[in-house]
Amino acid sequence: MENQASFMKQFREIEHEYREKLSEAKTPAEVGDTFITYTHKLLIKAGVEVSNKAVEYIIFDPEGEENFKFEKPLEEKLTGIFEKSDLDNIIKKMALTAKHRHTQIIRDSDRTDMYRRHE
């Protein structure tokens, strides 16, 4: 088996800030924006040549099987990198963390609505 490149060092550089921003998020949209922003930051730190426009090709999908996806042309650029590294698994973990926060916000919102007094 060939050696895989590891991007854990780059992830650890943003992990604390990423988790803080997720916990500060108040809406599902903020969770998605945070995931997209920090995925983009990770790609840059990992040395992937991506423009600022690349954020348009990163999709957070908390209802999807993977919780995220990349659209072309970014998807094509990342396919080879994912095959030779742990970057895909790191982003999957980031997406799962974001999904949990997304679910928590939705659940808390439902609970708040349930107990709100309407006059």
Residue, then its C-alpha position, 0 to 999 in steps of 0.5 A: m500500500e502506498n503512503q498517503a499524504s496527511f493533512m492533520k497538521q493543517f487541520r489542527e491549525i484551524e480546528h479550534e477556531y472552526r469548532e468555536k465558530l460552529s458553537e457561536a453559530k445561531t442559525p443553520a445558515e451560519v453553520g453552513d457558511t462556517f463549514i464552507t469557509y473553514t473547508h476553503k481555509l483547509l484546502i488553502k493550508a493543504g496547498v490546493e490551488v483554489s481561488n476565493k471563487a471556489v467557495e461557490y463549489i463547496i456545498f454543505d448538505p446536512e441531509g445528504e449521505e456525505n453531509f457535503k459535496f464539491e461541484k465541478p471544477l473543484e470536484e475534479k481538482l480534489t479527486g486525485i488529492f483525495e485518493k492519495s491523502d486523508l483530506d477527504n476523511i478530515i473534511k468528512k469529520m468537519a462536515l459531521t461536526a457541522k451536521h451535529r451543530h445544525t441538528q442541535i440548532i434545529r432541535d433547540s429552535d423547535r423546543t423554543d417554539m413549543y414553549r413560546r407564549h403567543e399573545 
